[in-house]
């Protein structure tokens, strides 16, 4: 367990987490690749199975672009990554416990209901349902823009889910209910009690 005195190790973990999150946001060439793909599969004569296979292949290629994007970052992107890492570290160090304490102190039935709605909307079911409906509707109806919107929802869900899962594993941050404090990091772990994010 990394306690409060192990600031360099915590900062290294936060920097790793930030890097993974920024992979998903700093890929400038991705939109051009997607536009070319959408126009290439928009024809009414292309079989739906071919379109689906091309969409899947394009999504995998795009994931590779995101994963290798830091190799192409310029100074401004690294400054952004450093700023996000610093802001995250400061919020964990100074605000996380205060926000948790306030939320627990001001708890109410209405607040619990709102939290339940937030948990539902933040889960996979709405993303899969909306993305799937848009994608299938666009595929069957031969509407490339609708299909691509559904594909974007699915890609966002998949890429964000993969990044968050990787970060939770790498950081091994203690969940609030363990009462270990906001700076308890255990490193790589699949243990549920150490599977939290800020």
Kinemage of the C-alpha trace (Angstrom):
@kinemage 1
@onewidth
@group {chain A} dominant
@subgroup {mainchain}
@vectorlist {calphas} color= white
{ca unk a 1} P 0.000 0.000 0.000
{ca unk a 2} L 1.308 3.465 -0.877
{ca unk a 3} L 0.568 5.779 2.025
{ca unk a 4} L 0.669 9.589 2.109
{ca unk a 5} L 4.464 9.785 2.324
{ca unk a 6} L 4.969 8.076 -1.047
{ca unk a 7} L 4.097 11.085 -3.224
{ca unk a 8} L 6.470 10.267 -6.162
{ca unk a 9} L 4.906 6.810 -6.615
{ca unk a 10} L 1.386 8.270 -6.498
{ca unk a 11} L 2.322 10.948 -9.026
{ca unk a 12} L 3.780 8.297 -11.340
{ca unk a 13} L 0.534 6.310 -11.138
{ca unk a 14} L -1.518 9.434 -11.837
{ca unk a 15} L 0.698 10.326 -14.798
{ca unk a 16} L 0.171 6.836 -16.241
{ca unk a 17} L -3.579 7.156 -15.743
{ca unk a 18} L -3.651 10.551 -17.408
{ca unk a 19} L -1.655 9.304 -20.363
{ca unk a 20} L -4.150 6.502 -20.974
{ca unk a 21} L -7.111 8.872 -20.762
{ca unk a 22} L -5.552 11.352 -23.154
{ca unk a 23} L -4.964 8.632 -25.730
{ca unk a 24} L -8.678 8.816 -26.402
{ca unk a 25} L -8.816 12.565 -26.885
{ca unk a 26} L -5.719 13.679 -28.774
{ca unk a 27} L -5.935 11.837 -32.112
{ca unk a 28} L -6.300 14.525 -34.819
{ca unk a 29} L -6.131 12.164 -37.825
{ca unk a 30} L -8.983 9.920 -36.707
{ca unk a 31} L -11.847 12.052 -38.086
{ca unk a 32} L -10.372 12.082 -41.587
{ca unk a 33} L -9.992 8.306 -41.558
{ca unk a 34} L -13.593 7.863 -40.398
{ca unk a 35} L -14.984 10.211 -43.073
{ca unk a 36} L -13.183 8.318 -45.822
{ca unk a 37} L -14.466 5.025 -44.414
{ca unk a 38} L -18.075 6.281 -44.231
{ca unk a 39} L -18.098 7.421 -47.854
{ca unk a 40} L -16.490 4.166 -49.041
{ca unk a 41} L -19.238 2.030 -47.456
{ca unk a 42} L -22.249 4.250 -48.245
{ca unk a 43} L -23.289 2.641 -51.541
{ca unk a 44} L -26.680 0.879 -51.745
{ca unk a 45} L -25.047 -1.992 -53.647
{ca unk a 46} L -22.526 -2.942 -50.965
{ca unk a 47} L -23.711 -5.992 -48.968
{ca unk a 48} L -24.505 -5.287 -45.303
{ca unk a 49} L -22.087 -7.997 -44.152
{ca unk a 50} L -19.292 -6.234 -46.038
{ca unk a 51} L -20.209 -2.887 -44.474
{ca unk a 52} L -20.244 -4.463 -40.986
{ca unk a 53} L -16.853 -6.114 -41.563
{ca unk a 54} L -15.405 -2.824 -42.818
{ca unk a 55} L -16.821 -0.951 -39.819
{ca unk a 56} L -15.315 -3.488 -37.422
{ca unk a 57} L -11.936 -3.376 -39.177
{ca unk a 58} L -12.010 0.436 -39.172
{ca unk a 59} L -12.798 0.487 -35.436
{ca unk a 60} L -9.857 -1.786 -34.670
{ca unk a 61} L -7.565 0.358 -36.831
{ca unk a 62} L -8.824 3.491 -35.080
{ca unk a 63} L -8.154 1.927 -31.662
{ca unk a 64} L -4.568 1.373 -32.784
{ca unk a 65} L -4.338 5.031 -33.811
{ca unk a 66} L -5.495 6.100 -30.364
{ca unk a 67} L -3.086 3.778 -28.590
{ca unk a 68} L -0.087 5.009 -30.555
{ca unk a 69} L -1.087 8.687 -30.586
{ca unk a 70} L 1.348 9.743 -27.819
{ca unk a 71} L 4.187 8.840 -30.176
{ca unk a 72} L 3.007 11.735 -32.357
{ca unk a 73} L 2.246 14.277 -29.610
{ca unk a 74} L 3.840 17.666 -29.830
{ca unk a 75} L 4.782 19.901 -26.917
{ca unk a 76} L 1.265 21.317 -26.491
{ca unk a 77} L -0.247 17.860 -26.071
{ca unk a 78} L 2.325 16.949 -23.420
{ca unk a 79} L 1.621 20.215 -21.599
{ca unk a 80} L -2.090 19.351 -21.661
{ca unk a 81} L -1.350 15.870 -20.300
{ca unk a 82} L 0.781 17.354 -17.528
{ca unk a 83} L -1.941 19.850 -16.668
{ca unk a 84} L -4.571 17.146 -16.445
{ca unk a 85} L -2.287 14.974 -14.296
{ca unk a 86} L -1.563 17.897 -11.987
{ca unk a 87} L -5.227 18.834 -11.712
{ca unk a 88} L -6.183 15.238 -10.999
{ca unk a 89} L -3.517 14.869 -8.322
{ca unk a 90} L -4.547 18.135 -6.663
{ca unk a 91} L -8.228 17.216 -6.703
{ca unk a 92} L -7.474 13.835 -5.118
{ca unk a 93} L -5.198 15.380 -2.515
{ca unk a 94} L -7.373 18.328 -1.525
{ca unk a 95} L -10.996 17.904 -2.640
{ca unk a 96} L -11.843 14.224 -2.855
{ca unk a 97} L -12.420 13.558 0.852
{ca unk a 98} L -14.293 16.831 1.381
{ca unk a 99} L -16.669 16.049 -1.490
{ca unk a 100} L -17.245 12.530 -0.159
{ca unk a 101} L -17.902 13.798 3.369
{ca unk a 102} L -20.374 16.401 2.090
{ca unk a 103} L -22.207 13.873 -0.085
{ca unk a 104} L -22.570 11.465 2.836
{ca unk a 105} L -23.638 14.218 5.251
{ca unk a 106} L -26.274 15.648 2.887
{ca unk a 107} L -27.663 12.297 1.778
{ca unk a 108} L -31.401 12.065 1.023
{ca unk a 109} L -33.901 9.774 -0.684
{ca unk a 110} L -34.124 12.158 -3.656
{ca unk a 111} L -30.339 12.288 -3.903
{ca unk a 112} L -30.146 8.501 -3.780
{ca unk a 113} L -32.655 8.298 -6.643
{ca unk a 114} L -30.595 10.745 -8.694
{ca unk a 115} L -27.482 8.696 -7.971
{ca unk a 116} L -29.293 5.546 -9.123
{ca unk a 117} L -30.268 7.262 -12.379
{ca unk a 118} L -26.669 8.447 -12.843
{ca unk a 119} L -25.360 4.938 -12.203
{ca unk a 120} L -27.793 3.485 -14.733
{ca unk a 121} L -26.966 6.088 -17.392
{ca unk a 122} L -23.240 5.665 -16.745
{ca unk a 123} L -23.457 1.908 -17.228
{ca unk a 124} L -23.215 -0.016 -20.449
{ca unk a 125} L -26.901 -0.664 -21.147
{ca unk a 126} L -27.821 2.828 -22.478
{ca unk a 127} L -24.651 3.056 -24.562
{ca unk a 128} L -25.160 -0.366 -26.110
{ca unk a 129} L -28.878 0.253 -26.699
{ca unk a 130} L -28.460 3.692 -28.292
{ca unk a 131} L -25.359 2.763 -30.265
{ca unk a 132} L -26.856 -0.516 -31.427
{ca unk a 133} L -30.161 1.053 -32.458
{ca unk a 134} L -28.465 3.814 -34.419
{ca unk a 135} L -25.990 1.457 -36.039
{ca unk a 136} L -28.548 -1.191 -37.040
{ca unk a 137} L -31.035 1.438 -38.204
{ca unk a 138} L -28.378 3.098 -40.342
{ca unk a 139} L -27.107 -0.216 -41.673
{ca unk a 140} L -30.522 -1.563 -42.661
{ca unk a 141} L -31.779 1.819 -43.880
{ca unk a 142} L -28.551 2.494 -45.823
{ca unk a 143} L -28.056 5.777 -43.949
{ca unk a 144} L -24.299 6.156 -43.551
{ca unk a 145} L -24.488 9.138 -41.179
{ca unk a 146} L -26.877 7.354 -38.804
{ca unk a 147} L -24.766 4.178 -38.975
{ca unk a 148} L -21.594 6.144 -38.245
{ca unk a 149} L -23.284 7.908 -35.305
{ca unk a 150} L -24.101 4.491 -33.844
{ca unk a 151} L -20.565 3.330 -34.524
{ca unk a 152} L -19.206 6.402 -32.722
{ca unk a 153} L -21.356 5.668 -29.674
{ca unk a 154} L -20.100 2.071 -29.639
{ca unk a 155} L -16.482 3.128 -30.142
{ca unk a 156} L -16.694 5.726 -27.388
{ca unk a 157} L -18.162 3.155 -25.013
{ca unk a 158} L -15.548 0.540 -25.885
{ca unk a 159} L -12.520 2.847 -25.829
{ca unk a 160} L -13.564 4.651 -22.635
{ca unk a 161} L -14.433 1.359 -20.943
{ca unk a 162} L -11.071 -0.114 -21.869
{ca unk a 163} L -9.203 2.981 -20.662
{ca unk a 164} L -11.089 3.148 -17.352
{ca unk a 165} L -10.640 -0.568 -16.719
{ca unk a 166} L -6.905 -0.308 -17.462
{ca unk a 167} L -6.547 2.697 -15.181
{ca unk a 168} L -8.397 1.013 -12.326
{ca unk a 169} L -6.153 -2.030 -12.676
{ca unk a 170} L -2.924 -0.002 -12.893
{ca unk a 171} L -3.678 2.382 -10.033
{ca unk a 172} L -5.334 -0.009 -7.585
{ca unk a 173} L -6.891 2.947 -5.765
{ca unk a 174} L -8.866 2.069 -2.636
{ca unk a 175} L -12.613 2.585 -2.878
{ca unk a 176} L -14.093 5.098 -0.432
{ca unk a 177} L -15.915 2.430 1.602
{ca unk a 178} L -12.564 0.913 2.650
{ca unk a 179} L -11.861 4.092 4.653
{ca unk a 180} L -8.163 3.911 3.695
{ca unk a 181} L -8.154 7.564 2.660
{ca unk a 182} L -7.945 9.289 -0.691
{ca unk a 183} L -4.257 8.570 -1.208
{ca unk a 184} L -4.276 4.794 -0.770
{ca unk a 185} L -2.949 3.230 -3.959
{ca unk a 186} L -2.050 -0.458 -4.118
{ca unk a 187} L -0.696 -0.675 -7.654
{ca unk a 188} L -1.938 -3.226 -10.174
{ca unk a 189} L -4.868 -5.097 -8.666
{ca unk a 190} L -8.134 -6.761 -9.663
{ca unk a 191} L -9.446 -6.685 -6.086
{ca unk a 192} L -12.792 -4.825 -6.070
{ca unk a 193} L -11.885 -2.835 -2.954
{ca unk a 194} L -8.901 -1.408 -4.839
{ca unk a 195} L -10.655 -0.750 -8.140
{ca unk a 196} L -11.627 2.931 -7.901
{ca unk a 197} L -10.980 6.064 -9.886
{ca unk a 198} L -11.040 9.692 -8.746
